[in-house]
Amino acid sequence: MTSLRLDYVALTDVGLRRSTNQDSGYASNRLIAVADGMGGAAAGDLASAETMNIVRELDRDLPDIDPLDALGRAVAHANRRLGELVREDPAVEGMGTTLEAMLWDGHQFATAHIGDSRAYLLRDGELHQISTDHTFVQSLVEEGKITPEEARVHPHRSLLLRVMLGRDDNEADLDRFEGRLGDRFLLCSDGLSDMVDADVIETVLRDSETIDLAATELVRLALEAGGHDNVTVVIGELVDAASDLDPHLSSADGRPQLVGAASDGPRPPSEHRMGQSEAPAAMSSTPRAVDPEEIRYAPREPSRWRWVRRALALAVVLGVLAVGAFYAYQWSQDQYYVAESDGNVAIYRGVQVDIPGLTLSSVEERTDIPTDELPEFTARQVRAGIDATDRTDADQIVSDLASFVPEPTPSPTPSPSPDADADADDESQAAGAGAVVRR
């Protein structure tokens, strides 16, 4: 049996529309992994980085330890760590991360998957998705309600059903996978899979001479398609362990590759940083030359009409604010979202804001869908509110949520007894004679 070696590469890009990278990637000859953080201001980069820094501790010899058991414990540890961070700093409540990890023991892979980051396999020139998205649209595909093609463009394709949030209600899928000589594995965040079609990914993985070239091309294609999100690509390739290392590969030096938030050292939003530009001017000991423009615009004796000008300026500002508030309110009443009302899913008109003394939303339609009967993660999203682009989109969201609630089984109608038939005949006769029958 041929002994196999895992060559690897990890590459990430912040994308064209994001200011920070909330993805984390890792690659070595034992472990390849991707984590896609979420939460924005709630520290999605922190979630992915903490998770990756715990999982990558598996990149070592694990004698007498089942790799799958070790990977499962690492994932559970990372999830607990996220919970600890939330308890330590409530400002990061709501952060979470996906995770895609493959641990190679020289014979087979132990795999962990949660969320919508993906794992692909290129074998014999054909691409296979070996992970299953934990998304709302994937559940619709599995139920036969929409096709995979429709899922790709569904307006709620990013709605996750399972993700690492620091709680115990979401578990990762753990499995084993047999690798073969020549297999290429691609782990990626949805910044790639949402922007580049699977057939294009297949072509790039198959036709690229090296995995380094494949990773570079895939990131380029995602950016060329719009780069709406962070893009992270991690590729591993199983080769003959006896073959010479290609010195042109980034993994030729044997060092692990850590990219994205985990390598940047993210910090929670509650930890403020002071830039050098904020240093007090008094710290400078060098006398500052007087700028003639400062003299020219130096304060002068206040005019006796000063209070009049201030009153007029204040009136103008208040007028502008009043007009702006009027149009803002009009705009708010053209907005819709789906949330909970009296325990059921409801469509609201307006916007979700909490302004004392001012109501900017009202129930437009209350459905008979009990929120408690929805999956736990979906129920939390409903209680937090799901934005809709318009009323039609809100109706579609409600329709999608209704698919999670099982249809009630009607109770069988008992057959009438002979006596009941006789009583019914008597009542009919009485009614015909002008009697009043109470039903």
N, C-alpha and C positions, 0 to 999 in steps of 0.2 A: 504493500500500500504506500502511495506517494505521501511523503510528509509535506504539509502545506504551511506557507507563511502568509501573513496578512500584511500587504502593503496598504498605505493609507494616505489620505489628504483631507484637510479641513479648510474651508474658505467661507468667509461671510462678508456681507456688505450691508450698510445701514439702509440702503434703498434711496429712492428719490423723493419720498414724501414724509420721511420720519427724521426727527432730529437726534434720536438716540437709538442704540441697538439693544433690543430686549431679547435677542437670541443668544444662545451659548452653544458652542460646538466643541467636540473633543475627538481626537483620533490618535491611536497608537497601534502597535502590532498585537494588542490584546483587546482593545476596547474602542468602539466607535459609538458616538452618541450625539444627539441634538436635543436641546430644550428651547422651547419658544415661550417666553414670558408674556404675561398679559396683565393689564391693570393700569397702564399708562402712568398717571401721577401716583397711582397706588403701588409703584415699584415693581413692575413686571420684570425689569432687568435684575432686580435683587432676587426674585423668585427663581429665575432660570440659572443665575450664577450660583446661588446657594445649593440648588439641586445638583448642578453639574459638578461643583467642587466636592460634594459628598460621593456621587456616583463614581467619579474618576479615581477615588481611592481604591477601587477594585483593580486598577492597572498595576498589578503586582502578582507574584507567584501565589497561588492559593492551594497549597498542598492539602490533601485530605478534606477539601471543602467542595461541596457540590456547587458549581458555578451558578446554577439557577437559584439555589437557595441563597447564595451570597448576593446575587443581584436583587432578589426580592427583599432581603433585609436592608440593602442600601436604599432602595426606593422608599421603603417604609420609614427609614431614618430621615431621608430628605423631606418627606411629607410632614413628619413630626417637627422638623426644624422650621418649616414654614409656619406651622402653628405657633411655635415659640416666638418667632419674629413678630407675628401679629399681636400676641399678648404683650410683648415688650414695647411695641410701638403701634398703637391703634391706627396711626396715620396710614399704615400699609394694608389695612383691612381691605380685602377684595383682590389682592394680588394672587396670581396663580401661574402655573406653567404646564406645558405639555412635556412629554419625555419620550424619546425613542432611543433605545440603547441595545447594543449587541456585544456580548462578552464572549471572546474566542478563547477556547482552552486547548487549541491545537487539533481538536477532533470535530467539535461542533460548537454552535453558538447557543448561549442562553440569551433570550430576548425579553425586553420589557417595553410595553407600549401603553400610553394613555394620552388622549387628546387627538389632535388632527395633524400632528407632524407625521411624516410618512417614511416607510421603509420599502424600497424597491429592490428587486433582484433581476439582474440581467444574466440569463443562462441560455447558452446555445443561441445567442443572438436575439432572444425574445425577452421583453420586459414583463415582470409580474409584480404587482403590488402585494407585499406579504404582510402588511398591517391593515387593520380595518379602522377607519375613522370613527371616533366616538362623537359623532355629530348628529344633529337632528335630521339633516337631509339623508345621511346614510341610513338612518332608521326607516325613512320613507322608501329608500331604494330596496332595502331588505323586505319591506312589506309589499313591494310591487306597486307602490302608488306613483312613483316617478322612475324614470330611467337614469342610469349613470350620467348620460349626456345632459339631462335636465338638472340633475343635482349640481353639475359643474357651474351652471349659471343661475341657480336658485338664489333669490334675494337674501335668504337666511342660511346660506351654506356655512357661515362661520359660527353658527349657534352650537356651542359645545354641550354635550351631555355628561362628559366625564373629563376631569382635569384635576391636577394636584393643587389643592387649596389649603392644605394644612389641617384638613379634617379627615375623619375616618370613613366617610360615606362614599368615597371614590377610590377604587383599587385599580392598579395597572394590570393589563393582560400579561401573564408570564408564560413563556413557551420555550421549546428547544427547536433548533433548526440545523439540519445537516448541510454543510457546505461542500462544494466540489471544486476541483481544479478549474480555474478560469472564471469562476463566479465573480461578478462585480455587484457590490451592494451600495445603494445610494440611500442615505438618510438625509431628510431635508425638512425645513420649516415650510409652512404654507405660502411663504413669500415666493417660493419656486413653484410648487404644485398648483397654486391658483393662477399663476401667470404664464406657465409653459405647459402645453399639451403633452400628454403621456407619450404620444407617438414621436414627438420631437425629442423628449427625454431619452426614449429608446434609441433613436438614431445617434444622438450625441454619445451616449454611453457605449454603443456598439462600435461606432466608427472612429472614436478618438484613440489615438495611438497609446496614450498614457492616461491614467486617472487624473493626473494634474491638469492636463489639457481639457479633459471632460469637465472637471469642476470649474475651471475658468470660463469655459464656454457656457455652461448652464447659468452661472451667475450673470454673465453678459446678456444672455437671452432674457432673463427675468427683468433686468434693468431696461432693456430695450423695449420690453412689452409694457412698461409703465413704472415698474419698481414701486408698487403701492405699499409694500411692507418690507421689513427686514428680510434679507435672503441669506440663508445658511445652508451650505452643502457639505456633507461629509461622505467620502467614498472610500470603501475598502475593496481590495481585490485579493483573491486567493491564488497564490502562485506556488510553483515548486520551491520548497525550502532550500533545495540544493542549487538553485539558479543564482547567478550573480545579481547583486543589487544594481539597478540602473542609477548611476551617479547623478542623473538629471532629475530624479524624483525628489520631491521635497522631503520624503520620508527616508531618504538614503542615509541620513545621519542617525536614524534610530530614535530621535528625540520625539516625545509626544507633542501634539499640536493642540493648543487651546486658543479658541477664538471667540470673539463677541463679548458679551457682558461679563462672563466669568474671567476673561483676561483683562478687562478694563477696571475691575474692582468697583462695582456700583455701590452706592450708598443710599440709605433710605431718605425720602424727601424731608424728614424732620431734622436731618443733619445738615445744617446750613454751612456754606463755605464763604469765606471772605476773600474776595479777589484783591490783588495788589492795588487796584484802582480805588479801593475803599479805604486805604490807609490815610490817616489824618494828615492834612497838609502841614500841620505844625511840626511833624516829625522831620521835615526838611530843614537843615540848618543853613542852607544857602539863601542869602537875601534875594528876594524876587524883584526884578525890575518892574517899574510902574508902566503899565501899558497906557499910551495916550487915549486909547478908546475907553478905558475905564474912567478917565477923568471926564471925557466928553459926555459919558452917560452916568456920571455920578449923581447921587440923590440931590434934589433941589428943594427949596422951600415949598411946602404944599400950597396949592392954589386954593382960594376960598370956594371955588366951584368943585373942589375935589369930591365932596360928598355927593354932589349931584351926579357927577360922572359915575361914581360907584353905584348909586341907586339905579341909574339907567342901565349900567352893565349887568347888575343883578337881575333887573327886569327882563333884559334880553335873554340871559341865561335861563331864567325860570320859564320864559316863553318857549325857548328851544326845547327844554326838557319836557314841557307839557305836550308839545307837538310830537316829540319823539316817543313819549310814553303812550300817546294815543295810537300812533301807528304800530308801536310794538305790541300793544294789546290786540289790535286788529289782526296783526300777523299771528299772534299766539293762538287765536281762535280758528286759524286755518290748519293747525297742527293736530296730530293724533298720536296716541300711544295706547298700548295694551297693558293693563295692570289688574290688580285684585280689587274687588268691591264686594263686601259682605261675604267673603269666602269663595266667591266665584270669579272667573275671568270676565273682564269687562273692557269695552272700548271707551277711552276717554278722549274728549275733545279739549285741546289746550296744551299746555306745557307743564312739566313737573318741576315746579319751583315752590319753595317755602318762603313766602313773604308775609309777615304778620299783617293781618287786616286786609289782605288782597288775595282773591281766589282767581287763578288763571286756568283752571281746568274743571271739567264737570263730566259726569258719566253720560256718554252718548248712547250706549247700549250695554245692558248687563246680560251675559249669556248664562246658560245653565251648566257650564263646565266647572265643576268644583276644583279649586286650585289644589286641594290636598290629594286629589287623585292623579295629579301629574307627577312625572319623575322628580325626585328631590331637587336636582340641579335646575331643571326647567321651572319648577315651582318657585325657586328663589329668584330666577330671572323675571318671572311674572310679577312677583311681589316688589321687585326693584323697579319694574317698568321696562317695557320693550318699545323703543321708538319705532314709528311707522312713517313712511314718506307721505302717505295720504290716507284717505278713508279706505280706498280699495286695498292698499297694502295692509291696513289694520284688519280688514276682513280676512285677508289671506293668512295673516298670523293666527287669528282665531281658528280658522279652518285647519291650519297645521296643528295647533295645540289640541284640537278636538280629536285628532287621530290617535292621541295618547290615551284617551279615556275609553275603556271598553263599553260596547253597547250593552244596556241592561237586558237581561233575559226575562221575557214576559212570563208571568205566572199562568199556569194552565187554567182555563175556564172550566169549572165543574159542570158536569151534565145535570140538567134539571131533573128533579125527582118527579115521579108521577103526581104526587100531591101538589107540587109546585105548579105543574101544568094545569091541574084542576083549579087551583087558586087563581091562576092567571086568567082562565076562562071566566070564572066568577067575576073578576074585576072588570073584564071587558064587557060582560053583560051589564054590570052595574053602571059602567060609563055610558053604555048605550041608552040606559034608562034615565040619564041625566044626573047620575051620582057623581060626586067628586072623588077622584082616586088620588091620594098623596104618594108621590114617588120619591 
